[in-house]
């Protein structure tokens, strides 16, 4: 796959606006300011495919991108406290509506800040994905911010903090060193190849 050929399709602010799904989807989820837009830009080798903001809670829409036979879905960041109750409810409706809809969500990349203990919202999302048996991987962002010993400490702590941690595919990621980019691309290519094989059967 030529990842540089990814293109932005559209965005929606309400679940009711989403059109029926067309094809396989890979979703990106995570709390506000965890680095979803940055990861998407690094993944596809583009500086501004996804808009990056230093202001938490800025991504308040579901954004759709496409590369070959895969649609990529950037979900609103959850867990940002400094927004109104109605805005939180709108975000929740978007995220919950998306996951409960009849869409071919082949994989979820759940982003968690490697520097910190997972938030209650992170754990809620992890448990939801486990309970609904959705395939997912955890992407530990901002890995370059930790020294080697700090990183080892956090990885050891995650084993206690995250349910079934040792059974989950975990990918450390850094937008500065590009750690994890090739791993994520390989996973996406595997999903794409599986879809190609299914179409030719």
HELIX and SHEET records of a PDB file:
HELIX    1   1 UNK A    3  UNK A    5  5                                   3    
HELIX    2   2 UNK A   15  UNK A   17  5                                   3    
HELIX    3   3 UNK A   36  UNK A   43  1                                   8    
HELIX    4   4 UNK A   85  UNK A  100  1                                  16    
HELIX    5   5 UNK A  120  UNK A  131  1                                  12    
HELIX    6   6 UNK A  143  UNK A  145  5                                   3    
HELIX    7   7 UNK A  148  UNK A  161  1                                  14    
HELIX    8   8 UNK A  165  UNK A  167  5                                   3    
HELIX    9   9 UNK A  181  UNK A  200  1                                  20    
SHEET    1   A 7 UNK A   7  UNK A  12  0                                        
SHEET    2   A 7 UNK A  62  UNK A  67 -1                                        
SHEET    3   A 7 UNK A  70  UNK A  74 -1                                        
SHEET    4   A 7 UNK A  24  UNK A  30  1                                        
SHEET    5   A 7 UNK A 105  UNK A 113  1                                        
SHEET    6   A 7 UNK A 136  UNK A 141  1                                        
SHEET    7   A 7 UNK A 169  UNK A 172  1                                        
END                                                                             
